[in-house]
Amino acid sequence: MDLYLSHNSPVNTILFDASGRALFRVHTPGFAPGVIRWTRKTTTIYRISSEAASSYKVDLDPREGEECWDLGVKEKSRIHWHTFSSTRIIYNGQILEVRDFMPREGVLGLKRTFIGPDGQSYSWRKGSLSCRLIRDEGTSRAKVIARMHQRSLLKGTKACLEIDPSGLHFLDLLVTTWVYYETRRRDDEREHM
């Protein structure tokens, strides 16, 4: 499954499938690209029901008022961004400290690992201009569960989160952890320019 971003921002976008059906709304009030990261407060991730998906247009701005988003949309998670303490993710009624739920791993701390609902270990890893989610299988050949493709102005393609069918059973959590990881990856990229 491919989830396309309506806007090139992991914190303010609508994620839609190849048919144009909206599946998720990601909304961060007061955030604009290039804004200093510590001004970001809370990102909310909503799941759009299949019944309501057809009424949401892909070009609808995810930052528009709540009156546009009142039907068939259910909050799935929140990310409370912090700069000097651990960011918190609220998911399934649990408060998860990112430093505990998705600790940094690797020599440079470039990957974030978490345990999925199936008990498997998954790691978000940085690639060149992108990221990917790997299921750690204890072998040299780990399985790629999701991969981010950046938009290409030359090819005229939108940014896309490509998800393997084996990742669909925890799609809400996958999208939530992707929003966190991709946002931090872009923050780090901007800081090193």
C-alpha positions in Angstrom: 0.0 0.0 0.0 1.3 3.5 -0.9 0.2 6.4 1.3 0.8 9.7 -0.6 1.3 13.0 1.3 -1.0 15.9 0.2 1.6 18.4 1.5 5.3 17.8 1.8 5.2 17.8 5.6 4.9 14.8 7.9 3.2 17.0 10.6 0.6 18.7 8.4 -0.7 16.5 5.7 -3.4 14.2 4.5 -2.3 10.6 3.7 -4.3 9.1 0.9 -4.0 5.9 -1.1 -3.5 5.4 -4.9 -7.2 5.8 -5.6 -7.2 9.2 -3.8 -9.1 8.0 -0.8 -8.1 9.9 2.3 -7.0 7.6 5.2 -5.2 9.8 7.7 -5.1 13.5 8.7 -2.0 14.7 10.4 -2.4 18.1 12.0 -0.1 20.4 14.0 -1.7 23.7 14.9 0.6 26.7 14.3 3.3 24.8 12.5 4.7 25.9 9.2 7.7 24.5 7.3 11.0 26.0 8.4 9.6 27.0 11.8 12.0 26.4 14.6 11.3 22.9 16.0 10.8 24.0 19.6 7.7 26.0 18.7 5.9 22.9 17.6 3.6 21.7 20.4 1.3 18.8 19.6 0.7 16.8 16.5 -2.6 14.8 16.3 -3.0 11.8 13.9 -6.6 11.1 12.9 -7.9 8.0 11.0 -10.6 8.8 8.4 -13.3 6.2 8.2 -13.9 4.5 4.8 -17.4 5.8 4.8 -16.3 9.4 5.2 -13.1 9.2 3.1 -14.8 10.1 -0.2 -16.0 13.4 1.3 -12.5 14.5 2.1 -10.6 16.0 -0.8 -6.9 15.4 -1.2 -6.2 19.1 -1.7 -8.0 20.1 1.5 -5.6 21.8 3.8 -5.0 19.7 6.9 -4.5 23.0 8.9 -8.0 24.2 8.2 -10.5 24.6 11.0 -12.1 21.6 12.8 -15.5 22.2 11.1 -14.0 20.6 8.0 -13.0 17.5 9.9 -15.9 16.6 12.2 -17.5 13.6 10.5 -15.9 10.1 10.2 -12.6 11.1 11.7 -11.2 9.4 14.8 -8.1 10.5 16.8 -5.6 7.7 16.9 -2.6 9.3 18.5 -0.9 12.5 19.6 2.7 13.5 19.7 3.7 16.0 22.4 6.9 17.5 21.1 9.6 18.4 23.6 13.1 19.7 23.0 14.7 19.4 26.5 12.9 16.4 27.7 11.5 13.2 26.1 8.8 13.7 23.5 5.6 11.8 24.5 3.3 9.8 22.3 -0.2 9.1 23.4 -1.4 5.9 21.7 -4.2 3.5 22.6 -4.7 5.4 25.9 -1.0 5.0 26.9 1.5 7.7 27.5 4.8 6.6 25.9 8.0 8.4 26.5 9.9 8.2 23.2 13.2 7.6 24.9 11.8 4.4 26.4 9.3 3.4 23.7 11.6 4.1 20.7 15.1 4.3 22.1 18.0 5.4 19.9 20.3 2.6 18.7 23.3 2.2 16.6 26.8 3.8 16.7 25.4 7.3 15.9 22.0 6.8 17.3 20.5 7.0 13.8 17.8 4.3 14.3 14.8 4.2 16.6 13.6 0.7 17.7 10.2 -0.2 19.1 8.2 -3.4 19.8 5.1 -3.8 17.6 1.8 -5.2 18.8 2.9 -8.6 17.4 5.9 -8.7 19.7 8.4 -8.1 16.9 11.1 -5.6 17.0 11.0 -2.8 14.4 13.5 -0.1 13.6 13.2 3.2 11.7 16.5 3.8 10.0 17.8 6.8 8.1 18.7 6.5 4.5 19.9 9.2 2.0 17.1 11.8 2.0 14.7 9.2 3.4 13.9 6.6 6.0 12.7 3.0 6.1 11.1 0.7 8.7 12.8 -2.7 9.2 11.5 -5.7 11.0 14.5 -7.0 12.9 14.6 -10.8 12.3 18.0 -11.5 13.9 19.5 -12.3 10.5 21.5 -10.4 8.0 18.4 -10.0 5.8 15.9 -7.9 7.7 12.5 -7.3 6.1 11.7 -3.7 4.9 8.2 -3.0 6.2 7.9 0.7 5.1 9.9 3.1 3.0 9.6 6.8 2.5 10.0 8.2 -1.0 10.5 11.9 -1.2 8.6 14.0 -3.7 10.3 14.7 -7.0 9.6 17.9 -8.8 11.4 16.7 -11.9 9.3 13.5 -12.1 6.2 15.2 -10.8 5.6 12.7 -8.0 4.3 13.3 -4.5 6.0 12.1 -1.4 4.9 8.6 -0.6 5.1 6.2 2.3 5.3 2.7 0.7 4.0 0.0 3.1 4.5 -3.7 2.7 1.3 -5.8 3.3 3.0 -7.3 6.4 2.9 -3.8 8.1 -0.9 -3.2 7.6 -1.9 -5.0 10.8 -0.4 -2.1 12.8 -0.9 0.7 10.4 -2.0 3.3 13.0 1.2 2.7 15.0 3.3 2.6 11.9 2.0 6.0 10.8 2.4 7.5 14.3 6.1 6.3 14.6 6.7 7.5 11.0 5.4 11.0 11.7 7.8 11.2 14.7 10.9 9.7 12.9 10.5 11.5 9.6 9.9 14.9 11.4 13.1 14.4 13.5 15.0 13.2 10.4 14.0 16.4 8.6 14.9 18.5 11.6 18.3 17.0 11.7 18.8 17.4 8.0 17.9 21.1 8.2 20.3 21.6 11.1 23.2 20.1 9.1 22.7 22.1 6.0 
